[in-house]
Amino acid sequence: MQEVDQNQVIEKMQRILTGRLNQLCHNQHISLQDLSRRSGVSLSTVRKISQGRHCNVGIAVVIKLSHVFGVTPSQFVDENLLRAEDKF
């Protein structure tokens, strides 16, 4: 069984969250300020996620953000992105 490096998992999730957040904002024409206001997640946290600088995003934040975009948390953290990351 392969040993899981916790830091690698955190970095992988961070890349996925950053990419997905930016993609959804772009596709739905939602600014970071608007996302913050509508989700109740601080603008500082939203900006950090968008810039790939936030490594401790809890499920509550993912739920709040996904709700604004009209997707489920599992759609927000798209399984295809997880699989694509595994190929690198």
Gaussian input, Z-matrix of N, CA and C with variables (Angstrom, degrees):
# hf/3-21g

backbone

0 1
 N
 C     1     B1
 C     2     B2     1     A1
 N     3     B3     2     A2     1     D1
 C     4     B4     3     A3     2     D2
 C     5     B5     4     A4     3     D3
 N     6     B6     5     A5     4     D4
 C     7     B7     6     A6     5     D5
 C     8     B8     7     A7     6     D6
 N     9     B9     8     A8     7     D7
 C    10    B10     9     A9     8     D8
 C    11    B11    10    A10     9     D9
 N    12    B12    11    A11    10    D10
 C    13    B13    12    A12    11    D11
 C    14    B14    13    A13    12    D12
 N    15    B15    14    A14    13    D13
 C    16    B16    15    A15    14    D14
 C    17    B17    16    A16    15    D15
 N    18    B18    17    A17    16    D16
 C    19    B19    18    A18    17    D17
 C    20    B20    19    A19    18    D18
 N    21    B21    20    A20    19    D19
 C    22    B22    21    A21    20    D20
 C    23    B23    22    A22    21    D21
 N    24    B24    23    A23    22    D22
 C    25    B25    24    A24    23    D23
 C    26    B26    25    A25    24    D24
 N    27    B27    26    A26    25    D25
 C    28    B28    27    A27    26    D26
 C    29    B29    28    A28    27    D27
 N    30    B30    29    A29    28    D28
 C    31    B31    30    A30    29    D29
 C    32    B32    31    A31    30    D30
 N    33    B33    32    A32    31    D31
 C    34    B34    33    A33    32    D32
 C    35    B35    34    A34    33    D33
 N    36    B36    35    A35    34    D34
 C    37    B37    36    A36    35    D35
 C    38    B38    37    A37    36    D36
 N    39    B39    38    A38    37    D37
 C    40    B40    39    A39    38    D38
 C    41    B41    40    A40    39    D39
 N    42    B42    41    A41    40    D40
 C    43    B43    42    A42    41    D41
 C    44    B44    43    A43    42    D42
 N    45    B45    44    A44    43    D43
 C    46    B46    45    A45    44    D44
 C    47    B47    46    A46    45    D45
 N    48    B48    47    A47    46    D46
 C    49    B49    48    A48    47    D47
 C    50    B50    49    A49    48    D48
 N    51    B51    50    A50    49    D49
 C    52    B52    51    A51    50    D50
 C    53    B53    52    A52    51    D51
 N    54    B54    53    A53    52    D52
 C    55    B55    54    A54    53    D53
 C    56    B56    55    A55    54    D54
 N    57    B57    56    A56    55    D55
 C    58    B58    57    A57    56    D56
 C    59    B59    58    A58    57    D57
 N    60    B60    59    A59    58    D58
 C    61    B61    60    A60    59    D59
 C    62    B62    61    A61    60    D60
 N    63    B63    62    A62    61    D61
 C    64    B64    63    A63    62    D62
 C    65    B65    64    A64    63    D63
 N    66    B66    65    A65    64    D64
 C    67    B67    66    A66    65    D65
 C    68    B68    67    A67    66    D66
 N    69    B69    68    A68    67    D67
 C    70    B70    69    A69    68    D68
 C    71    B71    70    A70    69    D69
 N    72    B72    71    A71    70    D70
 C    73    B73    72    A72    71    D71
 C    74    B74    73    A73    72    D72
 N    75    B75    74    A74    73    D73
 C    76    B76    75    A75    74    D74
 C    77    B77    76    A76    75    D75
 N    78    B78    77    A77    76    D76
 C    79    B79    78    A78    77    D77
 C    80    B80    79    A79    78    D78
 N    81    B81    80    A80    79    D79
 C    82    B82    81    A81    80    D80
 C    83    B83    82    A82    81    D81
 N    84    B84    83    A83    82    D82
 C    85    B85    84    A84    83    D83
 C    86    B86    85    A85    84    D84
 N    87    B87    86    A86    85    D85
 C    88    B88    87    A87    86    D86
 C    89    B89    88    A88    87    D87
 N    90    B90    89    A89    88    D88
 C    91    B91    90    A90    89    D89
 C    92    B92    91    A91    90    D90
 N    93    B93    92    A92    91    D91
 C    94    B94    93    A93    92    D92
 C    95    B95    94    A94    93    D93
 N    96    B96    95    A95    94    D94
 C    97    B97    96    A96    95    D95
 C    98    B98    97    A97    96    D96
 N    99    B99    98    A98    97    D97
 C   100   B100    99    A99    98    D98
 C   101   B101   100   A100    99    D99
 N   102   B102   101   A101   100   D100
 C   103   B103   102   A102   101   D101
 C   104   B104   103   A103   102   D102
 N   105   B105   104   A104   103   D103
 C   106   B106   105   A105   104   D104
 C   107   B107   106   A106   105   D105
 N   108   B108   107   A107   106   D106
 C   109   B109   108   A108   107   D107
 C   110   B110   109   A109   108   D108
 N   111   B111   110   A110   109   D109
 C   112   B112   111   A111   110   D110
 C   113   B113   112   A112   111   D111
 N   114   B114   113   A113   112   D112
 C   115   B115   114   A114   113   D113
 C   116   B116   115   A115   114   D114
 N   117   B117   116   A116   115   D115
 C   118   B118   117   A117   116   D116
 C   119   B119   118   A118   117   D117
 N   120   B120   119   A119   118   D118
 C   121   B121   120   A120   119   D119
 C   122   B122   121   A121   120   D120
 N   123   B123   122   A122   121   D121
 C   124   B124   123   A123   122   D122
 C   125   B125   124   A124   123   D123
 N   126   B126   125   A125   124   D124
 C   127   B127   126   A126   125   D125
 C   128   B128   127   A127   126   D126
 N   129   B129   128   A128   127   D127
 C   130   B130   129   A129   128   D128
 C   131   B131   130   A130   129   D129
 N   132   B132   131   A131   130   D130
 C   133   B133   132   A132   131   D131
 C   134   B134   133   A133   132   D132
 N   135   B135   134   A134   133   D133
 C   136   B136   135   A135   134   D134
 C   137   B137   136   A136   135   D135
 N   138   B138   137   A137   136   D136
 C   139   B139   138   A138   137   D137
 C   140   B140   139   A139   138   D138
 N   141   B141   140   A140   139   D139
 C   142   B142   141   A141   140   D140
 C   143   B143   142   A142   141   D141
 N   144   B144   143   A143   142   D142
 C   145   B145   144   A144   143   D143
 C   146   B146   145   A145   144   D144
 N   147   B147   146   A146   145   D145
 C   148   B148   147   A147   146   D146
 C   149   B149   148   A148   147   D147
 N   150   B150   149   A149   148   D148
 C   151   B151   150   A150   149   D149
 C   152   B152   151   A151   150   D150
 N   153   B153   152   A152   151   D151
 C   154   B154   153   A153   152   D152
 C   155   B155   154   A154   153   D153
 N   156   B156   155   A155   154   D154
 C   157   B157   156   A156   155   D155
 C   158   B158   157   A157   156   D156
 N   159   B159   158   A158   157   D157
 C   160   B160   159   A159   158   D158
 C   161   B161   160   A160   159   D159
 N   162   B162   161   A161   160   D160
 C   163   B163   162   A162   161   D161
 C   164   B164   163   A163   162   D162
 N   165   B165   164   A164   163   D163
 C   166   B166   165   A165   164   D164
 C   167   B167   166   A166   165   D165
 N   168   B168   167   A167   166   D166
 C   169   B169   168   A168   167   D167
 C   170   B170   169   A169   168   D168
 N   171   B171   170   A170   169   D169
 C   172   B172   171   A171   170   D170
 C   173   B173   172   A172   171   D171
 N   174   B174   173   A173   172   D172
 C   175   B175   174   A174   173   D173
 C   176   B176   175   A175   174   D174
 N   177   B177   176   A176   175   D175
 C   178   B178   177   A177   176   D176
 C   179   B179   178   A178   177   D177
 N   180   B180   179   A179   178   D178
 C   181   B181   180   A180   179   D179
 C   182   B182   181   A181   180   D180
 N   183   B183   182   A182   181   D181
 C   184   B184   183   A183   182   D182
 C   185   B185   184   A184   183   D183
 N   186   B186   185   A185   184   D184
 C   187   B187   186   A186   185   D185
 C   188   B188   187   A187   186   D186
 N   189   B189   188   A188   187   D187
 C   190   B190   189   A189   188   D188
 C   191   B191   190   A190   189   D189
 N   192   B192   191   A191   190   D190
 C   193   B193   192   A192   191   D191
 C   194   B194   193   A193   192   D192
 N   195   B195   194   A194   193   D193
 C   196   B196   195   A195   194   D194
 C   197   B197   196   A196   195   D195
 N   198   B198   197   A197   196   D196
 C   199   B199   198   A198   197   D197
 C   200   B200   199   A199   198   D198
 N   201   B201   200   A200   199   D199
 C   202   B202   201   A201   200   D200
 C   203   B203   202   A202   201   D201
 N   204   B204   203   A203   202   D202
 C   205   B205   204   A204   203   D203
 C   206   B206   205   A205   204   D204
 N   207   B207   206   A206   205   D205
 C   208   B208   207   A207   206   D206
 C   209   B209   208   A208   207   D207
 N   210   B210   209   A209   208   D208
 C   211   B211   210   A210   209   D209
 C   212   B212   211   A211   210   D210
 N   213   B213   212   A212   211   D211
 C   214   B214   213   A213   212   D212
 C   215   B215   214   A214   213   D213
 N   216   B216   215   A215   214   D214
 C   217   B217   216   A216   215   D215
 C   218   B218   217   A217   216   D216
 N   219   B219   218   A218   217   D217
 C   220   B220   219   A219   218   D218
 C   221   B221   220   A220   219   D219
 N   222   B222   221   A221   220   D220
 C   223   B223   222   A222   221   D221
 C   224   B224   223   A223   222   D222
 N   225   B225   224   A224   223   D223
 C   226   B226   225   A225   224   D224
 C   227   B227   226   A226   225   D225
 N   228   B228   227   A227   226   D226
 C   229   B229   228   A228   227   D227
 C   230   B230   229   A229   228   D228
 N   231   B231   230   A230   229   D229
 C   232   B232   231   A231   230   D230
 C   233   B233   232   A232   231   D231
 N   234   B234   233   A233   232   D232
 C   235   B235   234   A234   233   D233
 C   236   B236   235   A235   234   D234
 N   237   B237   236   A236   235   D235
 C   238   B238   237   A237   236   D236
 C   239   B239   238   A238   237   D237
 N   240   B240   239   A239   238   D238
 C   241   B241   240   A240   239   D239
 C   242   B242   241   A241   240   D240
 N   243   B243   242   A242   241   D241
 C   244   B244   243   A243   242   D242
 C   245   B245   244   A244   243   D243
 N   246   B246   245   A245   244   D244
 C   247   B247   246   A246   245   D245
 C   248   B248   247   A247   246   D246
 N   249   B249   248   A248   247   D247
 C   250   B250   249   A249   248   D248
 C   251   B251   250   A250   249   D249
 N   252   B252   251   A251   250   D250
 C   253   B253   252   A252   251   D251
 C   254   B254   253   A253   252   D252
 N   255   B255   254   A254   253   D253
 C   256   B256   255   A255   254   D254
 C   257   B257   256   A256   255   D255
 N   258   B258   257   A257   256   D256
 C   259   B259   258   A258   257   D257
 C   260   B260   259   A259   258   D258
 N   261   B261   260   A260   259   D259
 C   262   B262   261   A261   260   D260
 C   263   B263   262   A262   261   D261

   B1=1.4538
   B2=1.5189
   B3=1.3394
   B4=1.4502
   B5=1.5298
   B6=1.3265
   B7=1.4522
   B8=1.5256
   B9=1.3265
   B10=1.4581
   B11=1.5243
   B12=1.3296
   B13=1.4554
   B14=1.5257
   B15=1.3137
   B16=1.4635
   B17=1.5316
   B18=1.3121
   B19=1.4614
   B20=1.5219
   B21=1.3268
   B22=1.4648
   B23=1.5278
   B24=1.3079
   B25=1.4632
   B26=1.5259
   B27=1.3152
   B28=1.4673
   B29=1.5228
   B30=1.3185
   B31=1.4654
   B32=1.5265
   B33=1.3257
   B34=1.4567
   B35=1.5253
   B36=1.3121
   B37=1.4544
   B38=1.5246
   B39=1.3092
   B40=1.4601
   B41=1.5267
   B42=1.3336
   B43=1.4633
   B44=1.5253
   B45=1.3126
   B46=1.4576
   B47=1.5252
   B48=1.3292
   B49=1.4627
   B50=1.5174
   B51=1.3228
   B52=1.4608
   B53=1.5260
   B54=1.3155
   B55=1.4602
   B56=1.5128
   B57=1.3169
   B58=1.4621
   B59=1.5176
   B60=1.3267
   B61=1.4589
   B62=1.5268
   B63=1.3096
   B64=1.4667
   B65=1.5228
   B66=1.3353
   B67=1.4620
   B68=1.5249
   B69=1.3218
   B70=1.4593
   B71=1.5288
   B72=1.3236
   B73=1.4748
   B74=1.5262
   B75=1.3104
   B76=1.4645
   B77=1.5341
   B78=1.3194
   B79=1.4602
   B80=1.5266
   B81=1.3447
   B82=1.4697
   B83=1.5286
   B84=1.3229
   B85=1.4704
   B86=1.5279
   B87=1.3356
   B88=1.4612
   B89=1.5285
   B90=1.3071
   B91=1.4641
   B92=1.5245
   B93=1.3109
   B94=1.4610
   B95=1.5256
   B96=1.3203
   B97=1.4669
   B98=1.5237
   B99=1.3305
   B100=1.4577
   B101=1.5250
   B102=1.3222
   B103=1.4659
   B104=1.5212
   B105=1.3112
   B106=1.4622
   B107=1.5257
   B108=1.3151
   B109=1.4618
   B110=1.5290
   B111=1.3216
   B112=1.4579
   B113=1.5267
   B114=1.3177
   B115=1.4702
   B116=1.5257
   B117=1.3284
   B118=1.4607
   B119=1.5189
   B120=1.3266
   B121=1.4640
   B122=1.5262
   B123=1.3119
   B124=1.4581
   B125=1.5237
   B126=1.3223
   B127=1.4584
   B128=1.5233
   B129=1.3055
   B130=1.4639
   B131=1.5273
   B132=1.3111
   B133=1.4648
   B134=1.5270
   B135=1.3233
   B136=1.4649
   B137=1.5272
   B138=1.3230
   B139=1.4710
   B140=1.5301
   B141=1.3264
   B142=1.4655
   B143=1.5237
   B144=1.3182
   B145=1.4639
   B146=1.5215
   B147=1.3272
   B148=1.4634
   B149=1.5256
   B150=1.3182
   B151=1.4643
   B152=1.5288
   B153=1.3268
   B154=1.4607
   B155=1.5198
   B156=1.3239
   B157=1.4650
   B158=1.5224
   B159=1.3009
   B160=1.4669
   B161=1.5194
   B162=1.3129
   B163=1.4680
   B164=1.5199
   B165=1.3233
   B166=1.4588
   B167=1.5246
   B168=1.3132
   B169=1.4570
   B170=1.5190
   B171=1.3077
   B172=1.4522
   B173=1.5219
   B174=1.3068
   B175=1.4592
   B176=1.5277
   B177=1.3319
   B178=1.4674
   B179=1.5246
   B180=1.3238
   B181=1.4685
   B182=1.5209
   B183=1.3113
   B184=1.4717
   B185=1.5285
   B186=1.3007
   B187=1.4714
   B188=1.5244
   B189=1.3254
   B190=1.4684
   B191=1.5285
   B192=1.3214
   B193=1.4593
   B194=1.5199
   B195=1.3301
   B196=1.4609
   B197=1.5277
   B198=1.3123
   B199=1.4674
   B200=1.5318
   B201=1.3211
   B202=1.4649
   B203=1.5267
   B204=1.3284
   B205=1.4583
   B206=1.5319
   B207=1.3322
   B208=1.4582
   B209=1.5144
   B210=1.3321
   B211=1.4616
   B212=1.5270
   B213=1.3099
   B214=1.4601
   B215=1.5312
   B216=1.3190
   B217=1.4655
   B218=1.5246
   B219=1.3329
   B220=1.4670
   B221=1.5221
   B222=1.3274
   B223=1.4621
   B224=1.5287
   B225=1.3280
   B226=1.4631
   B227=1.5252
   B228=1.3267
   B229=1.4632
   B230=1.5259
   B231=1.2918
   B232=1.4592
   B233=1.5290
   B234=1.3306
   B235=1.4634
   B236=1.5206
   B237=1.3281
   B238=1.4604
   B239=1.5247
   B240=1.3299
   B241=1.4608
   B242=1.5254
   B243=1.3226
   B244=1.4642
   B245=1.5227
   B246=1.3270
   B247=1.4573
   B248=1.5239
   B249=1.3246
   B250=1.4670
   B251=1.5208
   B252=1.3148
   B253=1.4684
   B254=1.5242
   B255=1.3400
   B256=1.4541
   B257=1.5359
   B258=1.3229
   B259=1.4540
   B260=1.5182
   B261=1.3127
   B262=1.4762
   B263=1.5048
   A1=108.94
   A2=116.54
   A3=121.74
   A4=110.91
   A5=116.05
   A6=121.19
   A7=109.18
   A8=116.36
   A9=121.72
   A10=109.32
   A11=115.91
   A12=122.04
   A13=107.02
   A14=116.52
   A15=121.81
   A16=111.54
   A17=117.94
   A18=120.60
   A19=111.39
   A20=117.09
   A21=120.18
   A22=110.95
   A23=116.70
   A24=120.89
   A25=109.50
   A26=117.41
   A27=121.53
   A28=110.17
   A29=117.20
   A30=120.84
   A31=110.97
   A32=116.27
   A33=121.25
   A34=110.42
   A35=117.15
   A36=120.96
   A37=110.73
   A38=116.89
   A39=121.19
   A40=110.33
   A41=117.41
   A42=121.18
   A43=111.05
   A44=116.44
   A45=121.14
   A46=110.77
   A47=117.01
   A48=120.39
   A49=111.34
   A50=117.06
   A51=121.35
   A52=110.59
   A53=116.01
   A54=119.78
   A55=112.56
   A56=116.00
   A57=120.39
   A58=111.44
   A59=117.57
   A60=121.57
   A61=110.17
   A62=116.68
   A63=120.70
   A64=111.67
   A65=116.61
   A66=120.94
   A67=111.04
   A68=116.96
   A69=120.78
   A70=111.71
   A71=116.63
   A72=119.69
   A73=109.96
   A74=116.11
   A75=120.96
   A76=110.78
   A77=117.00
   A78=121.68
   A79=112.94
   A80=115.92
   A81=119.46
   A82=112.37
   A83=116.39
   A84=121.83
   A85=111.81
   A86=114.99
   A87=121.73
   A88=107.67
   A89=116.89
   A90=120.54
   A91=109.20
   A92=116.06
   A93=119.96
   A94=110.57
   A95=116.44
   A96=120.50
   A97=111.06
   A98=116.16
   A99=120.39
   A100=111.04
   A101=116.14
   A102=120.49
   A103=110.54
   A104=116.64
   A105=121.40
   A106=110.56
   A107=115.91
   A108=120.83
   A109=111.39
   A110=116.55
   A111=120.83
   A112=113.00
   A113=117.48
   A114=120.65
   A115=113.15
   A116=116.47
   A117=119.72
   A118=112.75
   A119=117.08
   A120=122.71
   A121=106.76
   A122=116.86
   A123=119.45
   A124=111.83
   A125=115.70
   A126=121.00
   A127=110.28
   A128=116.89
   A129=120.92
   A130=110.99
   A131=117.03
   A132=121.35
   A133=110.85
   A134=117.29
   A135=120.97
   A136=109.95
   A137=117.13
   A138=120.59
   A139=111.29
   A140=116.43
   A141=119.75
   A142=111.08
   A143=117.26
   A144=120.40
   A145=109.29
   A146=116.37
   A147=121.80
   A148=112.25
   A149=116.62
   A150=122.09
   A151=112.37
   A152=116.92
   A153=120.38
   A154=113.41
   A155=117.17
   A156=120.29
   A157=113.36
   A158=118.57
   A159=120.58
   A160=109.10
   A161=118.10
   A162=119.58
   A163=113.52
   A164=118.72
   A165=119.98
   A166=109.95
   A167=116.19
   A168=121.57
   A169=108.30
   A170=116.26
   A171=120.75
   A172=111.90
   A173=115.57
   A174=121.71
   A175=110.75
   A176=118.47
   A177=120.92
   A178=110.70
   A179=117.56
   A180=121.68
   A181=109.66
   A182=117.60
   A183=121.40
   A184=109.99
   A185=117.69
   A186=121.73
   A187=110.24
   A188=116.89
   A189=120.48
   A190=111.32
   A191=116.83
   A192=120.59
   A193=111.22
   A194=116.79
   A195=119.99
   A196=110.66
   A197=116.87
   A198=121.04
   A199=110.74
   A200=117.71
   A201=121.63
   A202=111.04
   A203=116.17
   A204=120.60
   A205=113.42
   A206=116.75
   A207=120.30
   A208=113.30
   A209=116.24
   A210=121.44
   A211=108.62
   A212=115.76
   A213=119.83
   A214=108.78
   A215=117.75
   A216=119.09
   A217=112.70
   A218=117.26
   A219=118.89
   A220=111.54
   A221=117.55
   A222=120.13
   A223=110.55
   A224=115.89
   A225=120.33
   A226=109.67
   A227=115.89
   A228=120.96
   A229=105.57
   A230=115.74
   A231=125.29
   A232=111.72
   A233=116.72
   A234=120.97
   A235=112.23
   A236=117.50
   A237=120.27
   A238=111.25
   A239=116.05
   A240=119.66
   A241=110.67
   A242=115.87
   A243=119.44
   A244=110.65
   A245=116.92
   A246=121.25
   A247=110.73
   A248=117.19
   A249=121.04
   A250=110.52
   A251=116.90
   A252=121.38
   A253=110.74
   A254=116.33
   A255=119.78
   A256=113.17
   A257=116.94
   A258=121.23
   A259=112.36
   A260=117.81
   A261=120.69
   A262=112.19
   D1=135.88
   D2=-176.98
   D3=-76.93
   D4=133.04
   D5=178.68
   D6=-76.78
   D7=135.52
   D8=-178.06
   D9=-93.81
   D10=126.80
   D11=175.44
   D12=-89.05
   D13=113.17
   D14=-175.60
   D15=-58.75
   D16=-38.54
   D17=179.05
   D18=-64.04
   D19=-38.07
   D20=178.16
   D21=-66.07
   D22=-38.71
   D23=178.75
   D24=-65.17
   D25=-44.22
   D26=179.39
   D27=-62.27
   D28=-45.05
   D29=179.84
   D30=-63.46
   D31=-39.90
   D32=179.44
   D33=-63.65
   D34=-47.16
   D35=179.41
   D36=-64.30
   D37=-37.37
   D38=178.38
   D39=-61.84
   D40=-45.38
   D41=178.31
   D42=-62.30
   D43=-41.79
   D44=-179.34
   D45=-65.84
   D46=-46.99
   D47=179.49
   D48=-62.25
   D49=-42.75
   D50=179.44
   D51=-61.92
   D52=-50.12
   D53=-179.25
   D54=-62.20
   D55=-44.17
   D56=-177.32
   D57=-67.82
   D58=-42.95
   D59=178.53
   D60=-59.42
   D61=-48.59
   D62=-179.24
   D63=-64.71
   D64=-39.38
   D65=178.43
   D66=-62.85
   D67=-48.15
   D68=-178.24
   D69=-66.36
   D70=-40.16
   D71=177.03
   D72=-60.53
   D73=-45.59
   D74=-179.43
   D75=-63.76
   D76=-50.23
   D77=-176.56
   D78=-63.76
   D79=-34.26
   D80=-176.55
   D81=-102.26
   D82=5.87
   D83=177.67
   D84=54.85
   D85=49.29
   D86=179.29
   D87=-113.23
   D88=124.43
   D89=177.98
   D90=-77.52
   D91=161.83
   D92=177.79
   D93=-62.60
   D94=-37.42
   D95=178.36
   D96=-63.41
   D97=-43.97
   D98=179.02
   D99=-66.33
   D100=-41.04
   D101=177.54
   D102=-59.57
   D103=-44.26
   D104=178.96
   D105=-60.66
   D106=-48.99
   D107=-178.32
   D108=-61.66
   D109=-44.90
   D110=-175.95
   D111=-74.82
   D112=-28.68
   D113=-176.91
   D114=-92.36
   D115=-24.69
   D116=-174.35
   D117=83.57
   D118=6.41
   D119=175.93
   D120=-90.31
   D121=134.30
   D122=-175.51
   D123=-57.84
   D124=147.68
   D125=179.01
   D126=-59.98
   D127=-37.09
   D128=178.24
   D129=-59.36
   D130=-45.51
   D131=179.67
   D132=-66.29
   D133=-44.08
   D134=179.40
   D135=-60.78
   D136=-43.63
   D137=178.97
   D138=-63.47
   D139=-42.39
   D140=179.47
   D141=-61.94
   D142=-42.32
   D143=178.03
   D144=-63.43
   D145=-45.39
   D146=-178.83
   D147=-60.47
   D148=-32.37
   D149=-178.33
   D150=-94.02
   D151=-0.14
   D152=179.55
   D153=75.15
   D154=22.82
   D155=-177.71
   D156=-104.37
   D157=-0.93
   D158=-176.30
   D159=-107.21
   D160=115.41
   D161=-174.63
   D162=-107.66
   D163=1.95
   D164=-177.26
   D165=-126.10
   D166=60.94
   D167=-179.85
   D168=-88.77
   D169=118.65
   D170=-179.63
   D171=-85.57
   D172=167.82
   D173=-178.42
   D174=-62.39
   D175=-32.44
   D176=179.43
   D177=-61.27
   D178=-39.48
   D179=178.22
   D180=-67.89
   D181=-44.05
   D182=178.83
   D183=-59.90
   D184=-41.77
   D185=179.47
   D186=-63.30
   D187=-46.26
   D188=-179.92
   D189=-61.79
   D190=-44.75
   D191=-179.16
   D192=-67.31
   D193=-44.46
   D194=-177.61
   D195=-63.20
   D196=-34.90
   D197=179.18
   D198=-60.09
   D199=-42.77
   D200=179.38
   D201=-60.97
   D202=-39.80
   D203=-178.39
   D204=-80.86
   D205=-8.54
   D206=-179.99
   D207=75.20
   D208=30.00
   D209=177.65
   D210=-124.96
   D211=160.92
   D212=175.41
   D213=-78.93
   D214=160.34
   D215=176.16
   D216=-56.33
   D217=-36.44
   D218=179.45
   D219=-70.59
   D220=-29.24
   D221=174.25
   D222=-73.22
   D223=-34.52
   D224=178.21
   D225=-62.39
   D226=-45.64
   D227=175.77
   D228=-98.02
   D229=76.59
   D230=-172.32
   D231=-59.29
   D232=127.17
   D233=179.69
   D234=-59.74
   D235=-32.87
   D236=178.52
   D237=-63.08
   D238=-35.62
   D239=176.95
   D240=-66.76
   D241=-38.74
   D242=178.04
   D243=-63.05
   D244=-43.26
   D245=179.87
   D246=-66.53
   D247=-40.77
   D248=179.45
   D249=-63.09
   D250=-38.85
   D251=178.19
   D252=-63.81
   D253=-34.64
   D254=-178.81
   D255=-66.42
   D256=-20.58
   D257=-178.11
   D258=-79.34
   D259=-12.43
   D260=-177.72
   D261=-89.82

